[in-house]
Each structure stands twice: as C-alpha cells, then as structure tokens.
Amino acid sequence: MHILRAADHRVMPWKNGGGSTTEIAVFPANAGLDAFLWRVSMAGVSEDGPFSAFPAIDRSLAVLAGEGIVLEVEGQAAERVERESAPARFPGDVRTRASLVGGPILDLNVMTRRGRYAHRLTRHVAAARCGIVPEGEVALLLSRSPGLDVGGQVLGVNDAARLTGGVDVTPQGPSEFFLVELWPETSGPETSGPGRG
C-alpha cells in the first residue's frame, strides 16, 4: 500500500484554462493531460460553464463538497449530481456544460483512455470497521474524513491510499471515502456491466 498525502498532490491548470485541478494520481507517472491512460483528480467549480474536451476519454464525476451540479451532456438528458448521488458517467469527448445548484462545489474526477483502461468509482460511508476487496488491477481509496485507518495507516481529509489487495478500513465515527477501481479494458470484472467507464 502506498499513501498519497493531500499536501503532495499536484495542482495544475484545467485543460481549458478555466480553473485548477488537483491531481491525486496519474498513469503513466507524470503524464500530461493528453497522454495519460488513467487519471484521478479533484477540482473546484465556482461558476457555470463548459467542461474541457478530452478525446477518447471516459469520465466519472462525484461531488465531494457543495450542494451539487447539473451536467448537460450533448445528446443526453441533464443529470443532477449531489454529494449522496451515484457518480455521473459520461464521455469526455462529447460537449458537456455544468451548472451549479447552489454555489461552488469540489468534485472528484476519474478519467480513463477508452480502449486502454476502464474504471469504476463508488462512494462509501462507514461507521464501523469494514473490509474492502477491490476488483480492479489498480485501486485507489480517497478519504474524505479525518482519522480514517486504512490497513494500519491513518488518512486525513483528501489523503489517498493506492491499494495492492484487500484491506480493513476503520473509521473514527461516521466516515466517507471513495474507491476508484481501474483495469485494462480487455480484462475488467464481468460484473461491472455498463458501469465500466
């Protein structure tokens, strides 16, 4: 298990220059926005506007803080995403616009290059010790609560752990965390179905 502390996450401009993004993990290491096979990041959204275009990329988005966001993906019905909602999934190369529900938000983004990697993003809330057994070839757990014990390592808010297998998670009171599972496109879990990407 490798711990990725929030203080070490890389902050960089959005691809369209409209804001900044905090990169939690990327593969290959240090890959730019046009060269990654997968990327996990957070971004603050403070105003309505278009999303950056990412050709051949599949995306998932979850709301970490704030009231929520409405995604308008060309060719699809508008989707409202709130903190307790299931993450939204959409193609990064289709015109997408975001409208804030009630002020700025912080979101979590997972992106995979279509045909190379696929992913699944899930939100978890735990008040007692629980076991996590990820299915992906790569798994990343992002803590949204202080004092979350992951396999004996204590995570703070926005710290992440790159997992190498199953792990016990022990919260200090009700805690929230997100699990990102990633795998090569040709060998994903059979149970993932349409949730892949």
C-alpha positions as CSV (number, residue, x, y, z in Angstrom):
1,M,0.0,0.0,0.0
2,H,1.3,3.4,-0.9
3,I,0.0,6.6,0.8
4,L,-0.6,9.7,-1.3
5,R,-0.8,12.7,1.1
6,A,-3.0,15.7,0.2
7,A,-0.1,18.1,0.7
8,D,1.8,16.3,-2.1
9,H,-1.0,16.3,-4.7
10,R,0.0,18.2,-7.8
11,V,-2.1,21.4,-8.6
12,M,-2.3,22.3,-12.3
13,P,-4.5,24.4,-14.6
14,W,-7.6,23.0,-16.3
15,K,-7.1,22.0,-19.9
16,N,-9.4,24.8,-20.9
17,G,-7.7,27.3,-18.6
18,G,-10.9,28.0,-16.7
19,G,-9.7,26.9,-13.2
20,S,-7.3,24.5,-11.5
21,T,-7.3,20.8,-10.8
22,T,-5.6,18.8,-8.0
23,E,-4.1,15.6,-9.4
24,I,-4.2,12.7,-7.0
25,A,-2.7,10.0,-9.2
26,V,-2.0,9.5,-12.9
27,F,-0.6,6.7,-15.1
28,P,1.9,6.7,-16.6
29,A,3.6,8.7,-13.9
30,N,3.8,12.4,-14.7
31,A,1.8,12.0,-17.9
32,G,0.3,15.2,-19.3
33,L,-3.3,15.8,-20.0
34,D,-3.1,14.5,-23.5
35,A,-1.0,11.4,-22.7
36,F,-2.5,9.6,-19.6
37,L,-4.1,6.2,-19.6
38,W,-5.9,6.9,-16.4
39,R,-6.1,9.9,-14.1
40,V,-7.8,10.7,-10.7
41,S,-8.2,14.3,-9.7
42,M,-10.2,16.8,-7.7
43,A,-11.4,20.2,-9.0
44,G,-13.2,23.2,-7.6
45,V,-16.0,24.5,-9.7
46,S,-17.1,28.1,-8.9
47,E,-19.2,29.1,-11.9
48,D,-21.3,27.6,-14.6
49,G,-19.5,26.8,-17.9
50,P,-18.2,24.2,-20.3
51,F,-16.1,21.2,-19.4
52,S,-12.7,20.7,-21.0
53,A,-12.8,18.3,-24.0
54,F,-10.9,15.0,-23.6
55,P,-10.9,13.0,-26.9
56,A,-11.2,9.2,-26.4
57,I,-11.6,9.6,-22.6
58,D,-14.4,8.2,-20.4
59,R,-15.2,10.1,-17.2
60,S,-16.9,9.7,-13.9
61,L,-17.6,12.6,-11.6
62,A,-18.7,12.7,-7.9
63,V,-19.5,15.7,-5.7
64,L,-17.2,15.9,-2.6
65,A,-18.4,19.2,-1.2
66,G,-21.2,21.8,-2.0
67,E,-24.8,21.4,-3.0
68,G,-24.3,19.8,-6.4
69,I,-24.0,20.3,-10.1
70,V,-26.2,19.7,-13.2
71,L,-24.4,18.1,-16.1
72,E,-25.7,18.8,-19.6
73,V,-24.1,16.3,-21.9
74,E,-24.9,16.7,-25.6
75,G,-27.4,14.1,-26.7
76,Q,-28.3,13.1,-23.1
77,A,-30.9,14.2,-20.5
78,A,-29.5,16.7,-18.0
79,E,-28.2,14.9,-14.8
80,R,-28.1,16.4,-11.3
81,V,-25.2,15.2,-9.2
82,E,-25.2,15.8,-5.4
83,R,-23.0,14.6,-2.6
84,E,-25.0,11.5,-1.9
85,S,-25.7,10.7,-5.6
86,A,-24.1,7.9,-7.5
87,P,-21.2,9.3,-9.6
88,A,-22.1,10.5,-13.1
89,R,-20.6,8.8,-16.1
90,F,-20.1,10.5,-19.4
91,P,-17.7,10.6,-22.4
92,G,-15.1,13.2,-22.2
93,D,-15.2,14.0,-25.9
94,V,-18.9,15.0,-26.0
95,R,-19.8,18.6,-25.4
96,T,-20.6,19.0,-21.7
97,R,-21.7,22.0,-19.7
98,A,-22.0,22.3,-15.9
99,S,-24.5,24.4,-13.9
100,L,-24.1,24.8,-10.2
101,V,-27.0,24.0,-8.0
102,G,-26.3,26.4,-5.1
103,G,-22.8,27.7,-5.2
104,P,-19.3,26.4,-5.6
105,I,-18.5,22.6,-5.4
106,L,-15.5,20.4,-5.1
107,D,-15.7,17.3,-7.3
108,L,-13.8,14.1,-7.8
109,N,-12.9,13.1,-11.4
110,V,-11.8,9.7,-12.7
111,M,-10.8,9.5,-16.4
112,T,-9.6,6.5,-18.4
113,R,-8.5,6.3,-22.0
114,R,-11.1,4.4,-24.0
115,G,-9.9,1.1,-25.3
116,R,-7.0,1.0,-22.9
117,Y,-8.4,1.3,-19.4
118,A,-11.8,1.2,-17.8
119,H,-12.9,2.3,-14.3
120,R,-15.5,2.2,-11.6
121,L,-16.0,5.0,-8.9
122,T,-18.0,4.3,-5.8
123,R,-18.9,6.3,-2.7
124,H,-18.8,4.6,0.8
125,V,-20.0,5.7,4.2
126,A,-18.9,3.6,7.2
127,A,-19.3,4.0,11.0
128,A,-17.6,0.7,11.9
129,R,-14.7,-1.4,10.7
130,C,-15.3,-2.9,7.2
131,G,-13.3,-4.8,4.7
132,I,-12.6,-3.5,1.2
133,V,-11.7,-6.0,-1.6
134,P,-11.2,-4.1,-4.8
135,E,-11.6,-5.9,-8.1
136,G,-9.5,-3.6,-10.3
137,E,-5.9,-4.2,-11.3
138,V,-5.3,-0.8,-9.7
139,A,-7.3,0.5,-6.7
140,L,-7.2,3.9,-5.0
141,L,-9.1,4.9,-1.8
142,L,-9.6,8.6,-1.2
143,S,-10.5,9.6,2.4
144,R,-13.0,12.5,2.9
145,S,-12.9,12.2,6.7
146,P,-10.1,12.7,9.3
147,G,-8.6,9.7,11.1
148,L,-9.6,7.0,8.7
149,D,-7.4,3.9,9.4
150,V,-6.7,2.0,6.2
151,G,-4.7,-1.1,6.8
152,G,-3.0,0.5,9.8
153,Q,-2.2,3.8,8.0
154,V,-4.2,6.8,9.2
155,L,-5.5,9.1,6.4
156,G,-6.6,12.7,6.7
157,V,-9.1,14.5,4.5
158,N,-8.1,14.1,0.8
159,D,-5.3,11.7,1.6
160,A,-5.4,8.6,-0.6
161,A,-4.1,5.1,-0.4
162,R,-3.1,3.1,-3.5
163,L,-4.1,-0.5,-2.6
164,T,-2.4,-3.7,-3.5
165,G,-5.2,-6.0,-2.3
166,G,-8.0,-6.3,0.3
167,V,-7.8,-4.0,3.3
168,D,-9.6,-3.3,6.5
169,V,-10.9,0.3,6.9
170,T,-11.6,1.5,10.5
171,P,-13.3,4.9,10.9
172,Q,-13.3,7.3,13.8
173,G,-17.1,7.8,13.8
174,P,-19.2,8.1,10.6
175,S,-16.7,8.5,7.7
176,E,-16.9,8.9,4.0
177,F,-14.4,7.6,1.4
178,F,-14.4,6.9,-2.3
179,L,-13.0,3.8,-4.1
180,V,-11.6,4.0,-7.6
181,E,-11.0,0.7,-9.4
182,L,-9.1,0.6,-12.7
183,W,-8.3,-2.2,-15.0
184,P,-7.1,-2.8,-18.6
185,E,-10.1,-2.6,-21.0
186,T,-9.8,-6.3,-22.1
187,S,-9.8,-7.8,-18.6
188,G,-12.4,-5.9,-16.4
189,P,-14.7,-7.6,-13.9
190,E,-17.5,-9.4,-15.7
191,T,-19.9,-7.9,-13.1
192,S,-19.1,-4.3,-14.0
193,G,-21.5,-4.1,-17.0
194,P,-22.4,-0.6,-18.2
195,G,-20.7,0.9,-15.1
196,R,-17.3,0.5,-16.8
197,G,-16.2,3.9,-17.7
